[in-house]
């Protein structure tokens, strides 16, 4: 019998795969199977990426593979190619792409969890009835969009550009139903993948999907699942049982052998970009995967990213538009600006906003106050000596969390008790500066003691299931005034909400980040879209959005008031083109961190000087805006090129040179960075 050698991808920091000898017992292994192998002093699970009859590794260096997970069909060639592309494009080891995307219970030595999960799936009945149940009647624009998407042939990237409340979800569901029905007619099998940007949006979507497709098996994939649940849902996708798969960004790396349609909801959302380890964009990988499989993909948003908008304007993507809200009597909310220089706020609320809240309480309608800053106050200060509560480990303030009697750093999680007096001068009259959601909640309870006020942010929803329970209370009408961060700004369909108040949006107007205005506009339009979705107009008063600002003349607010994304995006694209930034330039960011800032800067300077780079711009190393986090100093080096292929060629050669350098700095590379 010919000796076989397995080339196995492992989740290691090394940029190689490893060869193992197949001991010869059992069925011959296949590419794409999971295999248990010895590595260092451990036994780990990897993915077989090649099976060979020869190896260049000396025989005395080879180890035997221990066990192949033969219970599972191999991962497909298409899935392996997707992982190879991601590893190649984002300059990461192949194993770092493949292995973490596989459920943890498949990566342990014991196979009990796998056997149990497979038996459970085998006992589950999976009827295949793609006919939608109780589908609402779509308007003409929705019908056109659903038909175009559901009957698209081959790779067909589509921007579904629809105002908030225009019924994009209904288009997704009816297009998905069409794809499943077409597959049934041709006696083939199909899977539909729908991605949302955040975990807290999955329960509402899952409920809609299960109600619409009562006979179709659905799987959900996100990091909030228990390991047993994740294994069960991943297997349902990998084995082809699940016909509709819902998830967050990690679901794009799931094994889905019968994938026929991909939908990216709120495609503009920065949450689709992974910020640790493999820093991939789920949206971009989804487009590549659709092209690879020659299937349609839908990118849906009321405020598309400028990259996607540019592709649509240039004809690279098809654009389908939903210009009106889906409910016949639901108009877009009226947006008004409140000049805080004229209407001075008390408790963070202007008299205009207080009056509007009072009116909604009298009508029995709900209101939402949006403030993207959690905690009680951003900082605690002493008026006597100027002391400010800084984090001792970061270049950041300690955020005051009054209900917990704590000061907390939102960057390194350092916590301290609130001091009873100034640590510098002993003054007992310490003052909170600024407002977070906790302080606004306190102020509201004083102004409206009879109102049912609820706060939804990362602090109030730490426990598993608490966010879903909180949103359910809002939907059931048990809340009069909702206060929240970006968690409440998108995707939620609050049927009785007619007023949105936006607090303190001004800081983003003067950010050094060139993406700040794009994000602020999207945020304003998304949160404004929570109002008036059911078309309530009692007494002739439409829903409204009140924005408190000290800069009412700023052109961004003018575009928001007019609901005019087209003009705003066009002007912003012109600015980007003149400035030479994405989407007209391609970027990579090399970050370094060390105990001393100079160590990081020295490494980055050495990196900048180590390779000739015609056609590539390497900027000077600089400290990051948040220079110190958890007692580690951080710096960055920006690399730019007008050509994506030229940048990729440079990065491949450059990364080899960087790995050969000796440095005490820890470094990482991000391709297509979203935060600079």
WODA-V352363 format. One record per residue. SS is DSSP state (h for helix, s for strand, l for the rest). NEAR is the number of other ideal C-beta (glycine too) atoms within 12 Angstrom. Layout:
# WODA-V352363
ss=<SS/SS>
near=<NEAR/NEAR>
This chain:
# WODA-V352363
ss=<l/l/l/l/s/s/s/s/s/l/l/l/l/l/l/l/l/s/s/s/s/l/l/l/l/l/l/l/l/l/l/l/l/s/s/s/s/s/s/l/l/s/s/s/s/s/s/s/s/s/s/s/l/l/l/l/l/l/h/h/h/l/l/s/s/s/s/s/l/l/l/l/l/l/l/l/h/h/h/h/h/h/h/h/h/h/h/h/h/l/l/l/l/h/h/h/h/h/l/l/l/l/l/h/h/h/l/l/l/l/l/h/h/h/h/h/h/h/h/h/h/h/h/l/l/l/l/l/l/l/l/l/l/l/l/l/l/l/l/h/h/h/h/h/h/h/h/h/h/h/l/l/l/l/l/s/s/s/s/s/s/s/l/l/l/l/l/h/h/h/h/h/h/h/h/h/h/h/h/h/h/h/h/h/h/l/l/l/l/l/s/s/s/s/s/l/l/l/h/h/h/h/h/h/h/h/h/h/h/h/h/h/l/l/l/l/l/s/s/s/s/l/l/l/l/l/h/h/h/h/h/h/h/h/h/h/h/h/l/l/l/l/l/s/s/s/s/l/h/h/h/h/h/l/l/l/l/l/s/s/s/s/s/s/s/l/l/l/l/h/h/h/s/l/l/l/l/l/l/l/s/h/h/h/h/h/h/h/h/h/h/h/h/l/l/s/s/s/s/s/s/l/l/l/l/h/h/h/h/h/h/h/h/l/l/l/l/s/s/s/s/s/l/l/l/l/l/l/l/l/l/l/l/s/s/s/s/s/s/l/l/l/l/l/l/s/l/l/s/l/h/h/h/h/h/h/h/h/h/h/h/h/h/l/l/s/s/s/s/s/l/l/l/l/l/l/s/l/s/s/s/s/l/l/l/l/l/s/l/s/l/l/l/l/l/l/s/l/s/s/s/l/l/l/l/s/s/s/l/l/l/l/l/l/s/s/s/l/l/l/l/l/l/l/l/l/l/l/l/s/s/s/s/l/l/l/h/h/h/h/h/h/h/h/h/h/h/l/l/l/l/l/s/s/s/s/l/l/l/l/l/l/l/l/l/h/h/h/h/h/h/h/h/h/h/l/l/l/l/l/s/s/s/s/l/h/h/h/l/l/l/l/l/l/l/l/s/s/s/s/s/s/l/l/l/h/h/h/h/h/l/l/l/l/l/h/h/h/h/h/h/h/h/h/h/h/h/h/l/l/l/l/l/l/l/l/l/h/h/h/l/l/l/s/s/s/s/s/s/l/l/l/l/l/h/h/h/h/h/h/h/l/l/l/h/h/h/h/h/h/h/h/h/h/h/h/h/h/h/l/l/l/l/l/l/s/s/s/s/s/s/s/s/s/l/l/h/h/h/h/h/h/h/h/h/h/h/h/h/l/l/l/l/l/l/l/s/s/l/l/l/s/s/s/s/s/s/s/s/l/l/s/s/s/s/s/s/s/s/s/s/l/l/h/h/h/h/h/h/h/h/h/h/h/h/h/h/h/h/h/l/l/l/l/l/s/s/s/s/s/s/l/l/l/l/l>
near=<9/11/20/31/33/42/34/44/43/40/32/24/16/17/24/20/37/35/34/38/31/35/22/16/15/17/15/23/36/27/28/33/36/43/49/33/42/23/25/12/6/17/22/32/38/45/46/40/39/30/29/24/16/16/24/11/19/10/14/7/13/26/27/24/37/28/29/34/39/22/25/32/20/29/38/29/19/25/35/32/25/38/42/27/28/37/35/24/31/35/37/35/31/37/37/33/39/38/36/33/44/41/37/24/30/40/33/22/21/17/24/16/28/35/20/19/31/28/15/20/28/17/11/18/11/22/15/26/19/36/21/31/19/14/27/22/15/30/23/16/26/35/24/24/41/39/22/26/41/37/23/28/15/15/24/30/38/44/43/42/37/42/34/45/39/34/37/47/43/36/39/49/44/40/46/43/37/32/45/37/28/27/27/22/15/12/9/17/26/37/40/48/48/48/49/44/38/35/34/37/37/35/28/28/38/29/23/34/40/24/20/32/36/19/22/37/34/35/42/38/42/33/25/26/27/18/21/20/24/33/34/33/39/41/40/37/41/41/35/27/33/41/41/49/47/44/45/36/38/36/42/44/41/42/42/45/29/31/39/43/48/49/48/45/44/45/47/37/37/29/33/37/31/34/19/15/22/37/32/39/38/41/43/37/41/42/36/30/40/36/24/26/30/19/35/42/46/49/45/49/47/45/42/44/43/37/39/43/35/26/27/31/23/17/11/21/33/27/30/36/28/33/27/24/33/34/26/16/17/29/29/35/41/25/35/29/34/33/23/27/16/15/23/16/27/19/23/34/38/32/21/26/41/31/22/36/38/23/23/37/26/20/22/18/36/41/47/52/54/45/44/34/35/35/42/38/35/33/31/40/29/24/17/16/16/17/25/26/36/25/28/19/23/27/24/27/30/39/42/41/33/27/21/20/17/25/35/36/31/29/25/22/20/24/21/24/18/27/24/13/17/23/24/17/17/15/20/15/18/31/21/31/25/27/34/40/45/39/36/46/38/27/34/39/22/18/27/29/14/15/29/24/34/37/40/39/36/30/32/32/28/14/13/15/16/24/33/26/21/30/36/22/24/35/25/16/18/19/35/33/43/47/47/46/35/35/38/46/43/40/37/41/32/41/23/30/44/42/44/50/46/48/39/34/43/27/22/28/26/15/19/16/21/27/32/25/31/40/32/37/43/41/37/47/46/40/43/44/43/45/50/40/35/28/24/29/22/19/12/6/21/25/43/37/41/46/44/39/36/24/24/26/14/25/20/37/35/22/27/41/30/21/30/24/40/24/20/32/36/19/23/37/30/17/20/25/19/13/16/18/27/34/32/25/29/32/35/40/37/46/39/39/31/26/18/21/26/18/24/35/31/25/34/40/24/26/38/30/19/24/23/13/24/12/18/30/24/31/25/17/31/24/25/32/20/26/27/28/24/21/21/27/32/37/37/38/41/33/39/32/29/19/17/25/15/22/32/25/21/33/36/24/20/33/30/15/20/33/22/15/24/10/23/18/33/19/33/33/35/32/38/36/34/31/24/28>
